[in-house]
Structure formats: structure tokens, C-alpha cells
Amino acid sequence: MTLLPWLVAAWLFAVGLYGLVTSRHYVHLVGCLTVCQSATYVLLLGIGYVHEAGPPVFYDHPPGTPAVDPVVQALVLTDIVVGAAVTALLLAIAIQVQRRRGTLDPQVLRPLRPPPSAAE
């Protein structure tokens, strides 16, 4: 594996992490989290890449022909699906926060406190 996928993955993760730290809006936070997760796609694909290897379909391939590992490709596809589901869930939560609290700024939102009880 070359150094390029590691550098690209580190750069994507750093950009997403910087966005997470400096964000003032929950939708922006979700987007930055998605950028951080895209670093894992690049890293997994870089690990699974084999120079001059064919697809992992062994029909019409003589024995000993190099092929890429299909498990890494399956992991990347699973990572993409899980990332899409998490992004959709976080955006749905952000919509509900906007409807109920009127803002998506993390600095303005305070933790919910239970109502004072009648005994106090």
C-alpha cells in the first residue's frame, strides 16, 4: 500500500474534525461527521487495493492470478450504508430539535431539566 491513501484519509479526517470542533450549527456538524467517515472509505479501499490485480470473480481466470480481496469491498459498502443511515437519523433528530427548541446552535441549546416537583 502506498502512502497516498493514508495521507488522503488523514487529511479528510482532519478537515472533518476541524469542522466538528468549530461548528455552530447541528446540520453542519452532521456534514462534518460525514466527511470524517469518508476517511474510512478511502483508508479501507487503499488497504484492499492490489496492484495489477483483477476483480474477485474467478470465472475464466487461471489459478494463481492475483485478485483483490472482496471482504474489503464488502466492508466499504457496509460502511457506506451504515453512514447513510446514521446521517439520516442525525438529520431527523436535528429537524425535531429545530421544531421543538427553535434553534440548531449548540451554544444556545441547554440541557433539558426535569420540571420542579410539587414537593419542592
Helices and strands as residue ranges (DSSP letters): H 4-22, H 26-48, H 70-101
